[in-house]
Amino acid sequence: MKRQSKLGINYFFSICLIFVFFLLLRCSTYHSAVTSNKNFAYLYNPVSSSLHSQFYVFSPSDTKSEIFIRIPRKEILFSTKNNETKPKAFLSVQYRVKHMVTNSFVLDSGSLIMDIPDTNKLFVEFPIWVNTVTYKRFFVSLKIKDISSGNDEETFLTIDKTSANSAENFMVFDQNENLLYDYITTQGKQIRVQYRYPQIKQYFIKWYAQPFDIAKVPYSTTSDVLPDFIEDTLFVVNAQEPIIFTKPGLYFIQTDTLQKEGLPIYCFGKDFPNTKTPSDMLGPLRYLTSKKEYLQYLGYQNKKLAIDEFWLKAGGNIPRGKALIKIFYNRVLLANIYFSSFKEGWKTDRGMIYIIFGKPKYVFKAPDVEKWIYGDLQDPNSLSFVFNRIVNPFSTNYFVLKRLDFYSSIWNQAVYTWRDGRAYTVGY
């Protein structure tokens, strides 16, 4: 009996140790997957002193990928140091390419110093080459620093080489022959598409007309999932001719319709990323209204009257109503710039949180995860949101919020604050 009791205790103790081990492992894995030591909040803050670069990845071969980098000229300091007769900027670029699955295997790394003459253009643009291999997904950590000013930026990019039909196998140029970094165009404009294999003579284009749903509230019992992508029209164009967008929607360009991969082009409203028309301004108000109330506003023939009525009621007077409109729709604008995917940024999970709560104080990133924190890191009452990238052929910028019942009270408090005439901001 004594031996059986001892064995039982040892067995119970062993089970507890195993449970604690896996619990710690899970927590450690979760923490390392979601966070890093770098705060990336400046990426979503338009007035930060850091650089705000755009990136375009093109893979012309099985072993190489080209990363184009575009930086607003106003964020770079040009000078005539080092006995230069004409102003130049000096940028340091460091990169590391890792296999997405293992996260430890470094395929390529390097450091470059770019000396860039001032051309007085709106953007500074240059490419770098990195080693990659086919049939794999990679993430690239990039660090860019303006040596003269000290402004810098660190970010992650993904490179998907699992298929020769994915977006990274195409070069897209706007009607001014500039790279279309975000794949976004507007009605009436045209683009030119260049595939990595020039012998391709035609492209198949699927057009999706449906207006994709806006994000569900953060405490919803169901998360946002990928919609059923069923094309409304399929047509063929000559690969050597420009493509003109006659109507808004999602355009999916393919060289082979039997493959799931392709090049997505997003044709939003003519004022995008701004929301200038009353009809466009009404959409984001769904986050601040009940379903019944929103349907009533939709029924107004004069949508401007609906907008004015809502904000005048919220503000209590015209000046405060105008102030609320300025803050709210500036957040909508920034959400469209930062978070657009196959649908406008304000409709996405990150866009919803950004509009209602404002810019986060901390953003921690991993290749497929973002964690936003409102408040201080040491404050147990700080608010955090975790977003996971959903890999799909239509966008690399589609992240879904991990929804929790806990968010119900803070969401309702934020909505009440907006409707009580005050812009909601937390964490600053």
C-alpha positions in Angstrom: 0.0 0.0 0.0 2.8 2.4 0.8 4.5 1.7 -2.5 1.3 2.2 -4.4 0.7 5.5 -2.6 4.3 6.6 -3.5 3.9 5.6 -7.1 0.6 7.5 -7.2 2.2 10.6 -5.8 5.1 10.4 -8.2 2.7 9.8 -11.1 0.6 12.9 -10.1 3.8 15.0 -9.7 5.0 13.9 -13.1 1.7 14.8 -14.7 1.8 18.3 -13.1 5.4 18.9 -14.3 4.4 17.9 -17.8 1.4 20.2 -17.7 3.4 23.1 -16.4 6.1 22.5 -19.0 3.6 22.6 -21.9 1.9 25.6 -20.4 5.2 27.5 -20.2 6.1 26.4 -23.6 2.8 27.6 -25.0 3.2 31.0 -23.3 6.8 31.3 -24.4 5.9 30.4 -28.0 2.9 32.8 -28.0 5.0 35.6 -26.7 7.9 35.1 -29.1 5.6 34.7 -32.0 3.7 37.9 -31.3 6.2 40.3 -29.9 9.7 41.5 -30.5 11.7 44.2 -28.6 11.1 46.8 -31.3 8.1 49.1 -31.0 6.6 49.5 -34.5 3.9 52.0 -33.5 5.6 54.7 -35.7 4.4 52.7 -38.8 0.9 53.8 -38.0 1.7 57.3 -36.8 1.9 59.9 -39.7 3.6 62.5 -37.6 6.4 60.3 -36.2 10.0 61.3 -37.0 10.8 57.9 -38.5 10.8 56.9 -42.2 7.6 55.7 -43.8 8.7 53.5 -46.7 6.8 51.5 -49.2 8.0 48.2 -50.6 7.5 46.2 -53.8 8.7 42.7 -54.2 9.4 41.2 -57.7 10.9 37.7 -58.2 12.2 37.5 -61.7 14.0 34.2 -61.2 14.0 31.1 -58.9 17.0 32.2 -56.9 16.6 36.0 -56.7 14.1 38.6 -55.6 14.2 42.3 -56.1 12.9 44.6 -53.4 12.0 48.1 -54.5 12.0 50.7 -51.7 10.3 54.1 -52.0 10.7 56.8 -49.3 9.0 60.2 -49.2 11.7 62.8 -50.1 10.6 65.1 -47.3 11.6 62.5 -44.7 15.2 62.4 -46.0 18.0 64.9 -45.4 20.0 65.9 -48.4 23.3 67.6 -47.9 26.6 68.6 -49.5 28.8 66.9 -47.0 31.9 65.0 -47.9 32.8 67.7 -50.5 29.8 66.9 -52.6 28.9 69.6 -55.1 25.3 68.5 -55.4 23.0 67.5 -52.4 23.0 63.8 -51.7 21.3 61.5 -49.2 23.2 58.6 -47.6 21.0 55.6 -46.5 22.1 52.5 -44.7 20.1 49.4 -45.5 20.5 46.1 -43.6 18.5 43.0 -44.5 18.1 39.5 -43.3 16.1 36.8 -45.2 14.8 33.9 -43.2 12.8 30.8 -44.0 9.2 31.4 -42.8 8.7 27.9 -41.3 11.9 27.4 -39.4 12.5 31.1 -38.5 16.1 30.2 -37.7 17.6 29.5 -41.1 19.1 32.6 -42.6 19.3 32.3 -46.3 20.8 35.7 -47.0 21.8 38.9 -45.2 23.7 42.0 -46.0 24.4 45.7 -45.4 24.4 48.5 -48.0 25.2 52.2 -48.1 23.2 54.0 -50.8 24.3 57.5 -51.9 21.3 59.1 -53.6 21.4 62.4 -55.5 18.6 64.8 -55.0 16.3 64.8 -58.1 13.6 67.0 -56.4 11.0 64.2 -57.0 8.4 63.4 -54.4 9.9 60.1 -53.6 13.4 58.5 -53.4 13.3 55.0 -55.0 15.9 52.3 -55.3 16.1 48.4 -55.4 18.0 45.9 -53.5 18.5 42.2 -54.5 18.2 39.3 -52.1 18.8 35.6 -52.5 15.7 33.3 -52.3 14.7 29.9 -53.5 11.6 28.6 -55.1 8.7 26.8 -53.4 9.3 28.5 -50.1 7.9 31.4 -48.1 10.4 33.9 -46.5 10.3 36.9 -44.3 12.7 39.7 -44.7 13.7 42.0 -41.8 14.7 45.4 -43.1 16.4 48.2 -41.3 16.8 51.5 -43.1 18.5 54.6 -41.7 19.1 58.1 -43.1 22.7 58.6 -41.9 22.5 62.4 -42.1 19.3 62.9 -40.1 19.3 59.7 -38.0 15.7 58.9 -39.0 15.3 55.2 -39.3 12.8 52.4 -39.9 12.6 48.7 -39.3 10.0 46.4 -40.8 9.1 42.9 -42.0 8.3 41.8 -45.5 7.1 38.5 -46.8 8.3 36.8 -50.0 6.1 34.0 -51.3 8.0 31.9 -53.8 5.7 28.9 -53.5 4.2 29.5 -57.0 5.3 31.2 -60.2 1.8 32.6 -60.5 1.7 34.7 -57.4 1.7 38.5 -57.3 5.4 38.7 -56.8 6.0 37.4 -60.3 4.4 40.5 -61.8 5.5 44.1 -62.2 2.7 46.7 -62.3 3.1 50.2 -63.6 0.6 53.1 -63.4 -0.3 55.3 -66.3 2.8 57.4 -65.5 5.0 54.3 -65.7 5.6 54.4 -61.9 5.5 51.2 -59.9 2.1 50.6 -58.3 3.4 49.8 -54.8 0.1 49.1 -53.1 -1.8 47.5 -56.1 -4.5 50.2 -55.7 -5.9 52.2 -58.6 -9.1 54.2 -59.2 -11.9 54.1 -61.7 -11.0 55.4 -65.2 -7.2 54.9 -64.8 -5.0 52.3 -66.5 -2.1 50.1 -65.6 0.6 48.1 -67.5 1.4 44.6 -66.3 4.7 42.8 -66.9 5.0 39.1 -66.1 8.3 37.4 -65.3 8.0 35.2 -68.4 7.7 37.6 -71.5 6.4 34.9 -73.8 3.0 35.1 -72.1 0.6 36.6 -74.6 -2.6 37.1 -72.6 -4.0 37.6 -69.2 -7.2 36.2 -67.7 -8.9 38.8 -65.4 -11.5 37.9 -62.9 -13.7 40.8 -61.6 -15.3 40.7 -58.2 -18.0 43.3 -57.8 -19.3 42.5 -54.3 -18.8 45.1 -51.6 -17.0 43.1 -48.9 -18.4 43.2 -45.4 -17.1 45.5 -42.7 -15.3 44.1 -39.6 -17.4 42.5 -36.9 -17.2 44.1 -33.4 -14.2 42.9 -31.4 -16.3 40.8 -29.0 -18.2 39.0 -31.7 -18.4 35.2 -31.2 -17.4 34.7 -34.9 -14.2 36.1 -36.4 -13.9 37.6 -39.8 -13.0 35.0 -42.3 -12.1 35.1 -46.0 -15.2 35.7 -48.1 -16.3 33.3 -50.9 -14.4 34.7 -53.8 -16.8 34.0 -56.7 -16.0 36.2 -59.8 -18.8 38.2 -61.5 -17.0 38.4 -64.8 -14.0 36.7 -66.5 -12.4 38.4 -69.5 -9.2 38.1 -71.5 -6.8 40.9 -72.4 -3.6 41.2 -74.5 -0.6 41.0 -72.3 1.1 43.8 -74.3 -1.7 46.3 -73.9 -2.7 48.5 -70.9 -5.6 47.5 -68.7 -8.3 50.1 -68.1 -10.5 50.0 -65.1 -14.0 51.0 -66.0 -15.7 50.1 -62.7 -14.7 49.6 -59.1 -14.1 46.2 -57.6 -11.4 43.6 -57.1 -9.5 42.5 -60.3 -7.6 39.3 -60.2 -5.1 38.9 -63.0 -3.8 35.4 -63.9 -1.8 33.6 -66.5 -3.6 30.3 -65.8 -7.1 30.1 -64.4 -6.4 26.6 -63.2 -4.1 28.0 -60.5 -5.3 29.8 -57.4 -2.6 32.4 -57.4 -2.6 35.7 -59.3 -2.1 39.4 -59.2 -4.8 41.4 -57.3 -5.6 45.0 -58.3 -7.9 47.0 -56.1 -10.1 49.6 -57.8 -11.8 51.6 -55.0 -13.8 54.8 -55.2 -12.5 57.8 -57.2 -11.6 59.7 -54.0 -9.8 56.8 -52.3 -8.2 56.9 -49.7 -10.3 59.9 -48.8 -14.0 59.8 -48.0 -15.4 62.9 -49.6 -18.9 62.0 -50.6 -21.7 61.6 -48.1 -22.3 58.0 -49.3 -18.7 57.1 -48.6 -18.8 59.0 -45.2 -21.8 57.0 -44.1 -20.2 53.6 -44.2 -17.7 54.0 -41.3 -20.6 55.3 -39.1 -21.8 51.7 -38.8 -19.2 51.2 -36.1 -20.9 53.9 -34.0 -24.6 53.1 -34.7 -27.0 50.3 -34.1 -28.2 48.2 -37.0 -31.6 49.8 -36.9 -30.2 53.3 -36.7 -27.8 52.7 -39.6 -30.5 51.3 -41.8 -32.5 54.4 -41.1 -29.6 56.6 -42.2 -29.2 54.4 -45.3 -32.8 55.2 -46.2 -32.2 58.9 -46.4 -32.3 60.1 -49.9 -30.1 63.0 -48.9 -27.1 61.2 -47.4 -25.5 64.5 -46.4 -28.5 65.2 -44.2 -27.9 61.8 -42.5 -24.2 62.6 -41.8 -25.0 66.1 -40.5 -27.7 64.8 -38.3 -25.6 62.2 -36.7 -22.6 64.4 -35.9 -24.7 67.4 -34.8 -26.5 65.2 -32.4 -23.2 63.7 -31.2 -21.4 67.0 -30.8 -24.3 69.0 -29.5 -23.4 72.0 -31.7 -21.9 72.7 -35.1 -18.3 73.6 -34.1 -17.9 70.4 -31.9 -19.6 68.4 -34.6 -17.1 69.6 -37.2 -14.2 68.8 -34.9 -15.5 65.3 -34.4 -15.9 64.9 -38.2 -12.3 66.0 -38.8 -10.8 63.6 -36.2 -13.0 60.6 -37.2 -12.5 60.8 -40.9 -8.8 61.5 -40.6 -8.6 58.1 -38.8 -10.7 56.6 -41.7 -8.2 58.1 -44.2 -5.2 56.6 -42.3 -6.9 53.3 -41.9 -7.3 53.2 -45.7 -3.7 54.1 -46.2 -2.3 51.5 -43.7 -4.6 48.6 -43.7 -6.3 48.2 -47.1 -6.3 44.7 -48.6 -9.0 43.3 -51.0 -11.3 45.7 -49.2 -10.9 49.3 -48.0 -8.8 49.7 -44.9 -11.7 51.1 -42.8 -13.6 47.8 -43.3 -10.8 45.6 -41.9 -10.2 44.5 -38.3 -7.1 46.7 -37.8 -8.9 49.6 -39.5 -11.9 49.3 -37.1 -9.7 49.3 -34.0 -7.6 52.2 -35.3 -10.7 54.3 -36.1 -12.5 53.8 -32.8 -9.5 53.7 -30.3 -6.9 55.8 -32.2 -3.3 54.9 -32.9 -1.8 52.3 -30.6 1.1 53.3 -28.2 3.0 50.0 -28.9 3.0 47.7 -31.9 5.0 44.5 -31.8 5.4 42.6 -35.0 6.3 39.1 -36.2 6.1 38.0 -39.8 2.4 36.9 -39.6 1.3 38.6 -36.3 0.8 42.0 -34.9 0.1 42.9 -31.2 -1.2 46.4 -30.4 -1.1 47.8 -26.9 -2.9 50.9 -25.6 -1.4 52.1 -22.4 1.9 51.3 -20.6 3.5 48.0 -20.9 3.7 47.5 -17.1 0.1 48.6 -16.5 -2.2 45.5 -16.0 -5.1 47.6 -17.1 -3.6 48.4 -20.5 -5.6 47.3 -23.6 -4.1 44.9 -26.2 -5.3 43.4 -29.5 -3.7 40.6 -31.4 -4.0 40.3 -35.2 -3.0 37.3 -37.3 -2.3 37.4 -41.0 -4.5 35.2 -43.1 -2.5 33.9 -46.0 -4.5 34.1 -49.2 -3.9 34.9 -52.9 -5.8 38.2 -52.8 -3.7 40.2 -50.3 -0.7 40.0 -48.1 -2.1 42.8 -45.8 -5.2 41.0 -44.5 -5.0 40.5 -40.7 -7.8 39.1 -38.5 -8.4 40.1 -34.9 -8.4 37.5 -32.1 -11.8 38.4 -30.7 -12.6 38.2 -27.0 -15.7 38.7 -24.8 -13.6 41.0 -22.7 -13.7 43.7 -25.3 -17.4 44.2 -25.0 -17.3 46.8 -22.2 -14.4 48.8 -23.5 -16.0 48.9 -27.0 -19.3 50.1 -25.7 -17.5 52.7 -23.6 -15.6 54.0 -26.7 -18.8 54.2 -28.8 -20.6 56.0 -26.0 -17.7 58.5 -25.8 -17.9 59.2 -29.5 -21.6 59.7 -29.4 -21.3 61.9 -26.4 -19.2 64.4 -28.4 -15.7 63.3 -27.5 -13.1 61.6 -29.7 -12.1 58.4 -28.0 -8.3 58.0 -27.4 -6.7 55.5 -25.0 -3.1 54.9 -24.0 -1.5 58.4 -24.5 
